[in-house]
Amino acid sequence: MSAEEIANKLWGLCNVLRDDGVTYHQYLNELTYILFLRLSEVKDFEDEIPEEYRWSKLKAHTDNVDLFDTYRKLLATLATKSTNVNIKEIYTNASTTLRKPVNLRTLITSIDDIDWYEEVEQDKIATIYEELLEKNAGEKKSGAGQYFTPRPLINVMVDLMVPKLGERWNDPAAGTFGFMIAADSYLRQKHDDYFDLNTQERKFQEEEAFTGCELVQDAHRLALMNAKLHGIESRIEMGDTLSELGKSFKGYDGVLANPPFGTKKGGEKPSRDDLTYLSSNKQLNFLQHIYRSLHTKGGARAAVVLPDNVLFEDGDGQKIRKDLLNKCKLHTILRLPTGIFYAAGVKTNVLFFERGKKDTDNTKEVWFYDMRTNAPSYGKRKPFTRAAFADFIIAYTGGTSIDQVKADYNGTIDTAKRQAIKDERWSCLSIDEIAKKNYSLDLGLIADENLNNGEELGEPIDIAKEALVELDAITTELNAIINELK
């Protein structure tokens, strides 16, 4: 049975629980509690679970009511009884949404029936969990898409950032920890799963190299589980990066992130005194936090997913962009296609930049790549895959192909090689040209074949479709705000 088949089987169990009033998102939390106990036995960290709550003890209960009572007691007390910090956090405030003991038995029996030892390679277990996270993100009613960035995009961002051993990386809006896990996997593939490292180096990579912070407890719980299954034991804080807590996140070699969309509750500004420009726009505050969290020794870098409004918003937005261009070398902006996130109408970009050793005049020019205009519409009929980035990668690296980038690209930005790339989607503007545009970065889009020089509005059906897309985007932001208020 493949990893995908097992993930489908586990996900399908949610349908069994529908009559118990369990939603997809609640089911994934429930599955995390139970699956963690099973996999602690498979992956040999069962000694970190109190003996009375280990898998063999749990499944040995023959009476469904007795099993259910034990399970509820487990959820209520495991956080205080385990010696492992991350396990404590996974089960903090844990409770079950199941109401029928027979459904708990169904879950435990189905999970136990999978031959994890023979049918699944050990390194596939983490893949199975990621498949479940992706399925949850794709279930629009769960609202979980806001915590999940498409894997092809994550992997390309990691490849182009070229993480190195001994570096400290952070995601200040960690979600389910996808960026850091991808960066860790990138290095494990290059270094024989860290077996070519000495004990001290391996310990650093597993416990210190990759960290994060997540505000929402359910997402934080999933991030801890995801990290544990990938062999990462480093800290993932639960809290608000835009609060005083975020001041301690600094000195990083790299940041990879997709900050949450929307505004802070009630339009409030962040409760930090170290950000120069305080805005009610969370993405602007996160951008400011990210470039300030990079060290100034040289070589610190970031790749960040941000919506279009960050590129053109006036007032504080303009000031923050100017500050970014001064403090960092903002060398590339990728205009992403629409439809790749859970809300089809959200227009996003990736900003790639390096922190300068000084605080002024670091950006001389900005390169833009347009993957959006006259681009394919991605969805179920045309899945968004790594292949979509082939031309962008060649432009970004100055000639390295998508197949070579992971092995050959060293992270160097070579202007001469970039200039040699002939692609209508690839363009460059000097800092002087950007300054004349009041530091707007909403640039680099090619002519849209669907527009008629602005003379015609288009067919009514097209206008209606565009309006629905915009409405979907607004609804998404409102759902994100509602989820924060819960």
N, C-alpha and C positions, 0 to 999 in steps of 0.2 A: 504494500500500500504506500503510495507516494505521500509526500508532505501535504500536497494540495488536497489529495483525497481524504486524508485524516482531518485536515482543517474543515473541509466541507462536511464531513461526518459530525464533527463537534459543533459546527455552526447549525447544522440541521436539527440538533437536539433542542434548539430554541423553539422550534415549531411544536415540539412535544409539550413545552411548558407554557404555551400561549394561554391555555385554559387556567393557568395559575396566575394570570395577570402580569407576567414577566415581560418587560420590553427587551429589545435587542441589547440596549446599553446596560440595563440591569443584569441581563444574562451574562454579558462578557465579564462584568465584575464578579458575578457568582462563579463563573467558570474559572476565573483567575484564582479565587480562594481554593477551589477544589483541585484544579490542575496543578497548582503550586505544590500541594501536598504529595500528589502522585509523582511529579517530576523530581521532587527532592529525593525520592527513593531511586529513581532512574539515574539521576545525575550526581548521586553520591554527596548530597549535602543534608541528608536526613538527620545527622547528629545536631543540626541547628534547630530542629523542631522538637519540642517537648515529647517525651516518649509516649504519653497517653494520647497524643494527637497525631501520631504518625499514621501513614496510609494503611499499613497492615492492621493497626488497631481499629481504625475507622471502619474499614470495609468488613471487619469481622463481626460487627453488630448484626444480629439476625432479625431483630425486631425493628421495624421502620420508625416507630415512635421513639424508641430508645436511641436509634441512630440520629434522628432529627434533634433530639435534646442534646446529645453529645456535640453535634455539629454547631448548634447555637452557642453552647458553652465555649467551644473552641474559638469561635469568632469573637466572643466577648473577652476572652482572656489570653489568647495567644500573643498579642502585642506586648503584654507585660511579662510573659514567661520565656519568650525566646531570647537568646543571647546575641543574636545577629541584629544589627541596627536596621538594615534594610527590611528584614522580615518583620521586625517590630512595626515599621512604617507601612508595610503592605497591609497589615491587619489592624492598623489603627482605625478606630471608629467603624470597624467592619460589622455588618449585619446582613442577614439574609432577606431576600425578597420572596423566597419560596414560602408557600403556605401549606402545601401538601407533602407530608413525609414521603409518599410514594414517588414524587418527582425527584427528591434528593437521591433516593435509591436508584432511580433511572440514570441520573447523571453519574453517580459513582460506579455503577455496574458498567455503563457504556465506556467510561474512561479506562476502567480496569481491564476491559476486554481487549483493548488495543495492545498488541505486543510491541511495546516501545523498545524492547531490547533487540529484537530480531528484525522487525519490519521497518524501523526507522534508524537511520544513522544518527549518531549523537548530535552532530552539528546541524541536523535537520529539525531538531526539536524547537530551536529558537525560530526557525523559519516558519514552522507551523503556527507559532504564537503571532508572528508578524502577519501571517495570512488572516488570522482572526481579527487582528486590529484593522487591517485593510477592509475586511468585509463589514466591520462595524462602521468604519468611516464612510463606506459606500451606501449604508442604510440611512437615507436622508432624515428619516423620522427620529433617528437617535441624536442628531445634532453633533455627532462625534467628528465629522469631517474637518472641523476647525482645528483639531489636534493632529491631523494627519496630512503630511505633505507627500505628493506622489513620489514613489520610490525612484523612477527614472530621473526626476529632477534632483532629488537628494544625492543620488550617486554621481551625477555629472558635477554638481557643485563640489562634492568631496574630492573627486578626481582632479579638478582644476585648482583646488586649494593646496593639494599635495601635502597632507599631514606628514610629520616626521616623528620618529621615535624621540621621546624625551620632551616633547612639546605639551603644553597645557591648553586644552580646547574646552570651550563652554558653549552651551545653548541656554540663553536667559529666558526662553519661552519654550521649554523642552517638550511639551506635549507628551507623546509616548516615547521620547528619547531617540527618535529615528535618525537624526543627523549624527549624534555622537556614536550610535551603534554602527552606522555606515562608515564613519571615520575609523573606528576601531577595527572593523572588518577589513578595510582598505590596508591597514598596517599588518594585520594578521596574515593576509594573503602574501604580503611581501616578505614576511619574516617567519615563515613556517609556524604559524599560530603561536608566535613568541618563543618557540622552543630553542631558537638560536640566541636568546638573550640570557644574561646571567640572572640570578635570583633577584637582585636589587632592581634591575631594569624591568623585569617582568612584573614585579610588585608595583612599580610606578605606573606601568601601562594599565594594569588591572584596577588600581585603587586611586590613582590621582590624575591620570592624563585626561579623562573625559568627565565633565561635570555638567550640571544643569539646574534649572529652577523652574517649577511649575506651580501655578496658582490654584488650579482646580484639583481637589483631592482625588476624584475618580481617575483623572488623567495621570496624576502623580503615582497612584497605585499601579496603573498599567505600565508606566515608565519603569518603576522599580522592578516589576516582574520581568519586563522585556530585557532590562540590563542584566538581571541575575541569570537569566537563561543564556545570555551571550557571554557570561563569564566576566562581567564588569561589576566591580564592587565599590566604585567611587560614589561620591555624594551627589544625590539629587535632592536639592532643598525643596520643601514645599512652602511657598510664600510668593509674595509679589516683588518682582525685580524692581518695579518702579517705586517701592517703599524704601525705607532706611536699609532694609536687608540687602538691597542691590548695591549699596556702596561698597560692600565687601567683595564684590565680584570684579576683580581687576588684575592687571598684569598678565593677561592671556597672550599666547602665541597666535591663537586663532579663535574665531567665533563663526558658527554656522547657525542660522536661525530663520524662522518664519513667524514673526511676532503676530499676536492675535489682532484681528481687524476690529474696528469700532472705536468708540470713545470710552473714557473712564466713566464709572458710574456717576450719573447726575451731572456730567460735564466737569467733574472735579479734576484738578491738576494733581500730579504725583506728589507724595509726601517726602520728597528728597530735597536737600539743600545744596547738592553738589552738581545739579544740572543747570547750565547757564540759562536755557530757555525752557520754561515750563509750559506745556500745552495740554489741552484736554484730548488731543489726538494721540492715542497710545502708540501708533507706529512711529510718529515723530520722536516721542520720548524714548522708545526702544532704540531707534537709530542713534540717538544721542548717547544713550547708555552704552551701546555696542562699541562705537569708535573710541569712547573714553575708557572702555574696559581693556583695550589692547595696550601692550607695553610700548615704550618709545625707544627701545634699543635697536630697532630695525628688524624687518622681516615679519612683524605681526600683521595678520591679514584677516579679512572677513568676507563672507558671501551671505547676503541677507535678502530674503523675499519680502517685498514691500508693495502695497497697492499704488495705483497711479497718483492718488491725491498727494502722496509724499513728494512726488516730483514737481507738483505745480502749486501747492497750497501757499497762499500769501502770508504775510505777517511773520509769525514764528517759524513757519515752514521755510520761508525764504532765508531767514537768519540761520536756521539749522543747516540748510544746504550749503550756505556760504561757509559756515564753520567747518562742515565736513570737508569741503573742497580745500580749505586751508590746512586743517590738521592731518588730512589723509590724501593719498594719491588715489582718487576715484578713477580707475582706469577703464572700467567697462560697465555698461548697463545693458542687460538683456531684457528686451520687451517680450514677455511671455505671451503665448496664445491664450485666448479665453477658452473656458470649458474644461480646463485640466484640474480645477479644484471642485469641491463638492457643490459650490454655487457657480453655475455656468457663467453668470454675468460679471463676476469679479475679475477686474483687469489688474494684473500683477507684473512685477519686474524682479530681476535679481540685480542687486548692486554689488559689484566686486571692488574692494578697495584695500589699500595697505596703509597702516598707521605710519606717519612720518616721525623722524627723530626730533623735528621741531614742529611748532604749531602754526606755521604760516607757509603759504606758497608751495604746497606739496603737489597740487594738481596742475598740470600744464595742459592736458587735453583729456577728453573723455571719448571713448569709442562706444558706439551704439550698435546693437544687432536687433533687427526687427523680425521676430518669429510670429508676429501677430497679424499684420496686414496681409490680405489675400492668402491667408494660410488655411490649411485644412481644418475642418471642425472635428475636434476630438470627442469621442464618446464611446458608447458600446459598439457601434459599427466600425469605428476607427480608433482602436486603443492608443493611448499616449505611451510611447515606448522610448527607450534610449536612442533609437535610430533617428528620432525627430531632431536631435541635437547635432547630427553629423556635420552639417555645414557651419553651424555656430562654433563648434569645437575647432574646426580648421581655421576659422577667422580669429578666434580668441588666442590660439597658440601660435598662429603664424604659419600653419601648414601641417600640423600633426593630425593624423586621422583619428576617427573615433575609436578604431581598434588599437591604435598605438598609444593613445594618450595615457592610459593607466601605467604602461611600462616605461615610456620614454619622456613624457613631459615633466619638466622639473620646476614648473611654476614661474619661470622667467617671462616677463612681459617685454617682448622685443618689438619696438615701434616700427623698425625698418621692415621686419617680416610681416607685420600686420598691414603695413601700407601696400605690400605686394599682393595681398589677397584681393581678387576681383569678385565682388559679390554686391549686388544692388542693395542688399539688406544691411550691409556693413558700412558704417560712416563714422566720421570723426569730427569733433568740434573743439576748438581751442578754448582755453579758460576765458580769453578776452571775448570771444563770441558768446559764451554762456553768460558772462557778466552783463553784456549788452541786452540780454533777454531777462534781466532781473533775476538771474540765477535759477531760472526754470530749467528743469531737466526733463521736461515732457517733450522730448525731442527724438530724432532718429527714426521716425516712422516714414515709410515710403508711401508713395501715392496710392490711394485706395481705388482699385478698378471699379468698385461699386458706387463711387461718388462721381457726380457729373459736374465738377468744379463748383459745387455748392449751389448750382442753379435749380436742381430738382430735389425734392425731398425723397423721392423713391416711391415704390408701390406701397399702397396702404397695408398690405399683408406684412411687408418688411418692416414698416414702421411699428406695427403691432408687435411683431416678434421682438424688436429691439426694446420696446417698452416693457414687455414681459421679462426680458433678461434683466433690465434695470430694477424692476420690481423684485425679482428673485434675489438680486444682490442686496437690496435694502432689507428684505425679509431675513436674509442670512445674518446681517449685522444685528438686527433686532433680536434674533434667536441667540446670538452670542452674548448679548447684553443680558437677556433673560436668564441664560445659563449661569452667568456670573452672580446674578442676584439671588439665585436659589441657595 
